[in-house]
Amino acid sequence: MKRIFLYDIESSIDFGKYRNRLIKKMLEENPEYLLWAYNNISYFDCTERLKRAITEAVLMRENRGDKKD
């Protein structure tokens, strides 16, 4: 069982296809992945600041119509 890790905007992801990628870059490139990780990976927890940033980034992409599939 993995320990729960509290991720923030300055953290890097330590799992999956985006391993070692900075979260602040992920917010620009694929915030939907961060939202998926938060909702589906039990050890992926976020600071309130990161939760707000993910929500804002996903909404901005949806409003622009460039949501990543």
C-alpha positions as a Markdown table, in Angstrom:
| # | Residue | x | y | z |
|---|---|---|---|---|
| 1 | Met | 0.0 | 0.0 | 0.0 |
| 2 | Lys | 1.4 | 3.4 | -1.0 |
| 3 | Arg | 1.5 | 6.2 | 1.5 |
| 4 | Ile | -0.8 | 9.2 | 0.9 |
| 5 | Phe | 1.2 | 12.1 | -0.5 |
| 6 | Leu | 0.0 | 15.7 | -0.5 |
| 7 | Tyr | 0.7 | 17.2 | -3.9 |
| 8 | Asp | 1.0 | 20.9 | -4.6 |
| 9 | Ile | 1.6 | 23.0 | -7.7 |
| 10 | Glu | 5.4 | 22.8 | -7.1 |
| 11 | Ser | 5.4 | 19.0 | -6.8 |
| 12 | Ser | 6.2 | 16.5 | -9.5 |
| 13 | Ile | 4.2 | 13.5 | -10.3 |
| 14 | Asp | 5.8 | 10.2 | -9.2 |
| 15 | Phe | 3.7 | 7.7 | -11.0 |
| 16 | Gly | 2.2 | 6.8 | -14.4 |
| 17 | Lys | 3.0 | 8.1 | -17.9 |
| 18 | Tyr | 3.7 | 11.6 | -16.5 |
| 19 | Arg | 6.3 | 10.4 | -13.9 |
| 20 | Asn | 8.7 | 13.2 | -12.9 |
| 21 | Arg | 6.7 | 15.9 | -14.7 |
| 22 | Leu | 6.0 | 19.1 | -12.7 |
| 23 | Ile | 2.4 | 19.6 | -11.8 |
| 24 | Lys | 2.5 | 23.2 | -12.8 |
| 25 | Lys | 3.4 | 22.0 | -16.4 |
| 26 | Met | 0.6 | 19.4 | -16.2 |
| 27 | Leu | -1.9 | 22.2 | -15.4 |
| 28 | Glu | -1.0 | 23.7 | -18.8 |
| 29 | Glu | -0.8 | 20.5 | -20.8 |
| 30 | Asn | -3.3 | 18.1 | -19.3 |
| 31 | Pro | -5.2 | 19.2 | -16.2 |
| 32 | Glu | -7.8 | 16.5 | -16.9 |
| 33 | Tyr | -5.2 | 13.9 | -15.9 |
| 34 | Leu | -4.7 | 15.6 | -12.6 |
| 35 | Leu | -8.4 | 15.7 | -12.0 |
| 36 | Trp | -8.6 | 12.0 | -12.9 |
| 37 | Ala | -5.7 | 11.2 | -10.5 |
| 38 | Tyr | -7.4 | 13.1 | -7.7 |
| 39 | Asn | -10.7 | 11.3 | -8.2 |
| 40 | Asn | -9.3 | 7.8 | -8.8 |
| 41 | Ile | -5.9 | 7.3 | -7.1 |
| 42 | Ser | -6.2 | 6.7 | -3.3 |
| 43 | Tyr | -2.8 | 8.0 | -2.5 |
| 44 | Phe | -3.0 | 11.2 | -4.6 |
| 45 | Asp | -4.1 | 14.0 | -2.4 |
| 46 | Cys | -3.9 | 17.7 | -3.2 |
| 47 | Thr | -3.5 | 21.0 | -1.3 |
| 48 | Glu | -6.5 | 23.3 | -1.5 |
| 49 | Arg | -4.4 | 25.6 | -3.8 |
| 50 | Leu | -3.8 | 22.7 | -6.2 |
| 51 | Lys | -7.5 | 21.7 | -6.1 |
| 52 | Arg | -8.5 | 25.2 | -7.1 |
| 53 | Ala | -5.8 | 25.3 | -9.8 |
| 54 | Ile | -7.0 | 22.0 | -11.3 |
| 55 | Thr | -10.6 | 23.1 | -11.4 |
| 56 | Glu | -9.7 | 26.5 | -13.0 |
| 57 | Ala | -7.5 | 24.9 | -15.6 |
| 58 | Val | -10.1 | 22.3 | -16.6 |
| 59 | Leu | -12.8 | 24.9 | -16.8 |
| 60 | Met | -10.6 | 27.2 | -18.9 |
| 61 | Arg | -9.8 | 24.4 | -21.3 |
| 62 | Glu | -13.5 | 23.4 | -21.6 |
| 63 | Asn | -14.5 | 27.0 | -22.2 |
| 64 | Arg | -11.9 | 27.3 | -25.0 |
| 65 | Gly | -13.1 | 24.1 | -26.5 |
| 66 | Asp | -9.6 | 22.4 | -26.4 |
| 67 | Lys | -10.3 | 19.7 | -23.9 |
| 68 | Lys | -7.8 | 16.9 | -24.2 |
| 69 | Asp | -9.3 | 13.4 | -25.0 |
